């Protein structure tokens, strides 16, 4: 399948592995593909940008505890105060210990494998021989990974604007 990938699509897959490593994940999830595609200069990245999806916003939403902080703040828990107290007792970075760096080959989670398969299906539906970053975006959207869905909740139609920008008329 990878022989059909354009250079931009291959670069996006490599960047997805880098995103997973930076986020201390042990495998590449669909959200890592989405993050990588926001930095893509090709068709996929352009479609995401036109729909208002950008790398910095997604990364901020994925920051450890970003969603939890909102929920806990609603019930009166201040995570900054918890962190400060924990670090005062156990030392700086106490809550960050135990994260290991992943090196070497980064395996793809089942959702990411399905996203790549859906990318190929998107190219075949369009009768295109090469698979570019736009097809990768369509594949990620087709899988409907819960994390990706949550991150795209603010995008009109939760991805419909991206599909439209890519000229995809099929229901994913």
Backbone bond lengths (Angstrom), bond angles and torsions (degrees), N, CA, C in turn:
res aa  C-N    CA-C-N  psi(-1)  N-CA   C-N-CA  omega(-1)  CA-C   N-CA-C  phi
1 X - - - 1.450 - - 1.530 111.07 -
2 X 1.346 117.90 -38.08 1.464 119.99 -174.29 1.526 113.65 -67.09
3 X 1.317 116.88 -17.70 1.466 118.68 176.75 1.526 111.03 -67.60
4 X 1.318 117.49 -19.06 1.468 121.14 178.81 1.534 112.21 -86.35
5 X 1.327 117.84 -9.26 1.457 121.94 -177.90 1.523 111.20 -74.57
6 X 1.334 115.67 136.74 1.467 119.66 171.62 1.522 107.73 -74.10
7 X 1.325 116.42 168.04 1.466 120.53 177.89 1.520 111.38 -58.20
8 X 1.351 116.92 -39.77 1.471 119.49 -179.73 1.527 110.97 -65.11
9 X 1.311 118.16 -37.59 1.467 121.04 178.83 1.526 110.41 -68.29
10 X 1.321 116.73 -41.44 1.472 119.88 177.13 1.517 110.94 -62.89
11 X 1.327 116.42 -41.32 1.468 120.64 178.40 1.520 110.71 -62.23
12 X 1.318 116.83 -38.55 1.468 120.55 179.29 1.525 110.68 -64.54
13 X 1.314 117.30 -38.81 1.466 120.81 179.11 1.530 109.97 -66.43
14 X 1.314 116.90 -41.22 1.470 120.63 177.19 1.529 109.88 -64.14
15 X 1.334 116.65 -43.25 1.476 119.95 178.63 1.526 111.00 -64.25
16 X 1.317 117.96 -32.45 1.468 120.56 177.07 1.525 110.51 -62.45
17 X 1.323 116.78 -38.87 1.457 120.58 176.28 1.527 110.23 -64.29
18 X 1.327 116.91 -40.33 1.468 120.93 177.45 1.522 110.84 -63.84
19 X 1.334 116.62 -41.60 1.470 120.73 178.57 1.530 109.71 -60.79
20 X 1.320 116.70 -44.17 1.465 120.58 -179.78 1.527 110.54 -61.65
21 X 1.322 116.77 -43.19 1.468 120.37 178.20 1.524 111.18 -62.12
22 X 1.338 116.43 -46.20 1.464 120.35 -179.26 1.515 112.25 -62.01
23 X 1.319 116.63 -30.12 1.468 121.16 179.55 1.533 111.74 -92.81
24 X 1.336 116.48 9.24 1.468 123.20 177.23 1.525 112.72 59.45
25 X 1.314 116.08 34.02 1.467 120.69 176.73 1.524 108.60 -85.07
26 X 1.319 116.25 157.05 1.459 118.64 178.51 1.522 112.78 -99.05
27 X 1.343 115.87 -1.70 1.466 120.95 175.33 1.523 109.32 -155.51
28 X 1.315 116.27 162.80 1.467 122.00 179.97 1.524 108.44 -85.14
29 X 1.317 115.11 117.90 1.461 122.42 179.22 1.535 108.61 -101.32
30 X 1.340 118.00 165.17 1.471 119.89 177.31 1.527 113.49 -54.81
31 X 1.311 117.08 -33.16 1.469 119.60 179.77 1.530 111.08 -64.16
32 X 1.321 118.10 -31.56 1.461 121.21 177.69 1.529 110.29 -69.87
33 X 1.330 116.16 -36.71 1.464 119.78 174.19 1.525 110.06 -62.90
34 X 1.340 116.36 -44.34 1.463 120.03 179.07 1.523 110.96 -60.65
35 X 1.319 116.71 -46.07 1.470 120.48 178.53 1.529 111.10 -58.06
36 X 1.314 116.08 -45.73 1.465 120.27 179.97 1.525 110.88 -62.34
37 X 1.310 116.50 -38.94 1.465 120.57 -178.30 1.528 112.31 -68.98
38 X 1.329 117.84 -24.19 1.472 119.26 176.67 1.516 111.13 -69.07
39 X 1.323 117.16 -19.32 1.471 121.24 178.20 1.527 112.15 -98.54
40 X 1.320 115.68 4.89 1.460 121.66 -177.75 1.527 110.53 -78.84
41 X 1.338 117.72 130.87 1.460 119.92 178.57 1.532 113.25 -81.93
42 X 1.324 116.81 -6.28 1.463 120.95 -175.98 1.508 113.68 -87.79
43 X 1.322 114.24 -158.41 1.457 122.91 -174.80 1.525 112.84 -59.09
44 X 1.322 117.72 -41.94 1.458 121.21 -178.92 1.519 112.38 -65.79
45 X 1.317 116.58 -48.86 1.460 120.50 179.84 1.516 112.21 -64.27
46 X 1.320 116.00 -37.67 1.468 120.57 178.64 1.526 110.38 -64.24
47 X 1.332 117.54 -42.23 1.468 121.25 178.94 1.522 110.94 -64.74
48 X 1.326 117.04 -41.63 1.462 119.83 178.15 1.527 110.72 -63.47
49 X 1.331 116.33 -44.93 1.472 120.24 -179.74 1.522 111.13 -62.70
50 X 1.327 116.96 -39.69 1.468 119.48 -179.08 1.525 111.92 -67.12
51 X 1.330 116.82 -23.32 1.466 121.08 177.50 1.531 111.60 -91.25
52 X 1.342 116.24 0.80 1.455 119.97 178.25 1.514 114.77 87.72
53 X 1.322 117.45 16.74 1.463 121.74 179.47 1.524 107.67 -97.01
54 X 1.339 116.44 116.89 1.464 118.75 179.98 1.526 111.31 -129.99
55 X 1.302 114.55 157.67 1.458 122.82 -174.39 1.523 112.39 -59.49
56 X 1.317 117.64 -49.09 1.469 121.04 -175.70 1.527 112.00 -60.40
57 X 1.313 116.99 -42.22 1.464 120.58 -179.32 1.523 110.95 -66.39
58 X 1.337 116.18 -42.59 1.467 119.38 179.49 1.521 111.10 -65.14
59 X 1.333 116.74 -44.12 1.467 119.93 -179.99 1.523 110.81 -61.89
60 X 1.336 116.86 -41.12 1.466 120.14 179.10 1.525 110.31 -62.57
61 X 1.325 116.66 -39.72 1.461 120.46 179.69 1.526 111.76 -68.95
62 X 1.330 116.85 -22.73 1.460 121.50 179.48 1.520 113.21 -93.31
63 X 1.333 116.80 -4.50 1.462 119.68 -179.14 1.523 109.03 -53.80
64 X 1.330 116.56 142.50 1.466 118.88 -178.54 1.525 110.97 -49.93
65 X 1.318 115.04 123.04 1.454 120.38 176.68 1.508 115.68 79.10
66 X 1.342 120.00 8.55 1.466 120.81 -177.35 1.529 110.96 -58.10
67 X 1.307 117.41 -49.64 1.460 120.34 178.88 1.523 110.16 -72.12
68 X 1.324 116.63 -41.48 1.454 120.47 179.45 1.523 111.37 -60.01
69 X 1.328 117.12 -38.14 1.462 120.60 -179.36 1.520 110.80 -60.66
70 X 1.317 117.58 -41.21 1.464 121.07 178.89 1.520 110.63 -63.66
71 X 1.318 116.21 -45.05 1.465 121.02 -178.78 1.525 110.00 -65.50
72 X 1.325 116.90 -46.66 1.457 120.36 -178.82 1.527 112.09 -66.75
73 X 1.328 117.43 -37.17 1.463 120.45 177.38 1.521 110.83 -61.60
74 X 1.309 116.76 -33.84 1.470 120.86 179.38 1.526 112.02 -64.16
75 X 1.346 117.01 -25.52 1.464 119.96 177.68 1.522 112.30 -106.28
76 X 1.352 115.69 14.45 1.457 120.42 172.62 1.511 117.01 90.27
77 X 1.311 118.51 14.36 1.465 120.86 178.62 1.520 108.73 -98.83
78 X 1.323 116.80 125.53 1.461 122.86 179.77 1.523 108.78 -101.34
79 X 1.333 116.86 106.00 1.466 120.57 -176.99 1.522 112.82 -63.77
80 X 1.332 117.81 -30.44 1.462 119.70 177.21 1.524 110.56 -64.27
81 X 1.320 116.21 -39.55 1.467 120.30 178.08 1.528 110.41 -67.69
82 X 1.329 116.84 -39.52 1.466 120.90 178.25 1.524 109.75 -62.90
83 X 1.348 116.66 -45.18 1.466 120.58 178.88 1.521 110.79 -61.41
84 X 1.326 117.24 -45.83 1.471 121.15 -178.84 1.524 110.89 -60.49
85 X 1.318 116.89 -43.82 1.462 120.71 179.59 1.522 110.99 -65.55
86 X 1.317 116.28 -44.65 1.470 120.60 179.97 1.527 110.79 -60.87
87 X 1.334 116.81 -44.74 1.463 119.93 -179.44 1.523 111.69 -69.56
88 X 1.329 117.72 -30.41 1.466 120.21 176.56 1.527 110.59 -66.16
89 X 1.320 116.03 -36.08 1.461 120.62 -178.26 1.529 111.96 -83.79
90 X 1.337 117.21 -44.31 1.464 121.00 -171.58 1.526 114.59 -107.38
91 X 1.312 117.67 -5.85 1.457 121.16 179.04 1.518 112.43 103.90
92 X 1.343 115.43 159.40 1.471 120.60 -178.75 1.526 111.86 -58.74
93 X 1.319 114.99 137.74 1.460 120.81 177.48 1.510 114.85 75.17
94 X 1.340 117.79 13.48 1.465 120.80 -176.65 1.525 112.39 -58.36
95 X 1.298 117.32 -35.16 1.464 120.04 -179.65 1.521 112.54 -78.32
96 X 1.324 117.19 -12.13 1.458 120.88 -178.67 1.519 112.79 -97.11
97 X 1.305 117.47 -7.49 1.463 120.79 -178.03 1.513 110.74 -67.23
98 X 1.305 115.22 153.59 1.449 119.76 177.14 1.519 113.66 93.37
99 X 1.313 118.00 -10.15 1.458 119.70 176.21 1.518 108.02 -78.84
100 X 1.279 115.80 129.79 1.459 119.00 -179.01 1.521 109.64 -108.39
101 X 1.288 114.51 148.31 1.457 119.76 177.12 1.526 107.87 -83.28
102 X 1.296 116.24 136.44 1.449 121.17 178.73 1.518 107.33 -101.05
103 X 1.314 115.80 127.10 1.459 119.02 178.20 1.514 108.75 -126.27
104 X 1.309 115.34 169.84 1.451 119.01 -178.58 1.510 111.62 78.44
105 X 1.321 115.65 -154.19 1.459 121.17 -178.13 1.522 110.48 -66.31
106 X 1.309 116.12 132.56 1.470 122.29 177.94 1.527 106.93 -105.18
107 X 1.330 117.90 113.70 1.469 119.47 -178.94 1.533 111.92 -70.00
108 X 1.299 115.74 154.87 1.458 122.12 178.43 1.526 108.94 -97.02
109 X 1.325 115.52 132.35 1.465 121.08 176.02 1.523 108.98 -69.24
110 X 1.308 116.38 162.67 1.466 120.56 -179.75 1.524 111.74 -56.20
111 X 1.332 117.75 -40.18 1.466 120.98 179.49 1.516 112.14 -61.81
112 X 1.321 116.74 -38.24 1.465 120.32 178.24 1.516 111.47 -70.36
113 X 1.317 116.16 -38.11 1.468 119.61 176.13 1.524 110.14 -61.81
114 X 1.344 115.59 -42.94 1.469 119.27 178.05 1.523 110.80 -64.53
115 X 1.343 117.05 -37.38 1.469 120.41 178.55 1.529 110.34 -62.20
116 X 1.324 117.17 -40.77 1.469 120.28 177.87 1.532 110.50 -66.07
117 X 1.330 116.66 -39.30 1.467 120.11 177.14 1.525 110.68 -64.57
118 X 1.322 116.60 -41.99 1.470 120.71 178.37 1.526 111.07 -65.83
119 X 1.316 116.76 -31.75 1.469 120.77 175.84 1.517 110.24 -62.21
120 X 1.309 115.26 -44.00 1.465 120.28 177.77 1.528 110.36 -63.34
121 X 1.327 116.65 -41.96 1.469 120.16 177.99 1.535 110.91 -61.55
122 X 1.332 116.46 -39.09 1.474 120.23 179.16 1.524 110.18 -62.85
123 X 1.325 116.98 -41.20 1.466 120.36 178.84 1.530 110.23 -66.05
124 X 1.327 117.15 -41.84 1.461 121.11 -179.53 1.532 110.24 -64.80
125 X 1.349 117.27 -42.96 1.475 120.64 178.09 1.519 111.10 -56.84
126 X 1.322 115.89 -35.36 1.464 120.88 -177.75 1.528 111.39 -89.98
127 X 1.328 116.01 3.11 1.467 122.16 -179.54 1.527 111.96 57.53
128 X 1.323 115.29 40.52 1.469 121.45 178.64 1.520 108.87 -108.55
129 X 1.300 115.80 136.03 1.463 121.41 -176.35 1.526 112.45 -80.71
130 X 1.321 117.40 -30.73 1.463 122.17 -177.62 1.520 110.11 -102.10
131 X 1.313 115.88 146.26 1.456 122.18 -178.90 1.526 107.53 -107.34
132 X 1.343 117.30 115.93 1.462 120.70 -178.05 1.523 110.94 -108.98
133 X 1.323 116.63 -175.03 1.462 120.25 -176.54 1.527 112.04 -66.30
134 X 1.310 117.85 -25.70 1.458 120.25 175.27 1.521 111.28 -63.89
135 X 1.318 116.25 -41.19 1.464 120.29 176.62 1.531 110.28 -64.42
136 X 1.338 116.93 -37.32 1.466 120.18 178.18 1.528 110.74 -62.31
137 X 1.326 116.66 -42.16 1.471 120.04 177.69 1.523 109.60 -60.14
138 X 1.319 117.40 -46.78 1.460 120.95 179.47 1.532 111.04 -60.49
139 X 1.323 116.57 -37.95 1.466 120.45 177.05 1.508 112.60 -64.27
140 X 1.331 116.69 -43.19 1.468 120.74 178.37 1.527 110.08 -62.94
141 X 1.323 117.11 -42.65 1.462 120.50 179.57 1.533 111.54 -65.90
142 X 1.326 117.12 -36.28 1.467 121.18 -177.65 1.524 112.37 -65.67
143 X 1.315 117.09 -30.81 1.459 120.89 -176.98 1.530 111.63 -72.83
144 X 1.316 117.62 -27.11 1.471 122.70 179.22 1.525 112.34 55.56
145 X 1.324 116.22 45.07 1.460 122.00 175.54 1.533 108.89 -58.92
146 X 1.332 119.32 134.66 1.467 120.83 -176.66 1.529 114.69 -56.25
147 X 1.327 117.84 -37.65 1.458 120.21 179.10 1.525 110.32 -68.01
148 X 1.315 117.09 -43.08 1.463 121.15 178.01 1.527 110.14 -63.28
149 X 1.315 116.66 -43.17 1.464 120.79 179.37 1.525 110.23 -60.07
150 X 1.341 116.57 -44.00 1.470 120.62 178.99 1.519 111.03 -62.60
151 X 1.318 116.99 -42.62 1.464 120.52 -178.59 1.523 112.00 -67.52
152 X 1.324 116.58 -33.38 1.467 120.29 -178.08 1.525 112.96 -91.31
153 X 1.323 117.10 6.93 1.461 120.48 -177.84 1.527 112.09 -58.25
154 X 1.319 118.22 -28.70 1.460 120.90 -180.00 1.515 114.47 -85.81
155 X 1.326 117.03 -6.48 1.462 121.18 179.95 1.526 107.94 -84.38
156 X 1.333 117.69 133.82 1.473 119.52 -179.34 1.527 111.78 -49.74
157 X 1.315 115.48 124.33 1.456 120.11 179.40 1.513 113.37 71.44
158 X 1.325 116.56 12.10 1.466 122.69 179.57 1.526 111.77 47.87
159 X 1.295 116.88 49.20 1.458 122.17 177.89 1.513 112.90 117.65
160 X 1.317 117.75 -15.37 1.466 120.12 -179.30 1.524 110.62 -62.04
161 X 1.336 117.50 -37.85 1.462 120.78 178.89 1.527 110.77 -64.15
162 X 1.319 116.12 -36.41 1.467 120.37 178.64 1.525 109.52 -68.43
163 X 1.335 116.90 -44.60 1.466 120.72 179.07 1.538 110.45 -60.04
164 X 1.318 114.83 -42.51 1.470 119.16 179.22 1.519 110.52 -62.86
165 X 1.325 117.10 -43.06 1.465 120.97 178.95 1.521 111.61 -61.51
166 X 1.320 116.45 -28.09 1.466 121.20 179.70 1.533 112.24 -91.08
167 X 1.333 115.77 -0.82 1.453 119.20 178.67 1.506 113.80 73.75
168 X 1.336 117.00 23.58 1.458 120.92 -179.20 1.514 109.28 -89.26
169 X 1.298 116.66 120.31 1.462 121.14 -178.30 1.520 111.96 -103.46
170 X 1.334 116.58 -3.67 1.462 119.27 -178.75 1.522 109.61 -83.21
171 X 1.297 116.17 154.28 1.467 120.53 174.73 1.517 106.80 -83.66
172 X 1.335 116.16 126.25 1.462 119.10 -177.77 1.498 111.91 -89.98
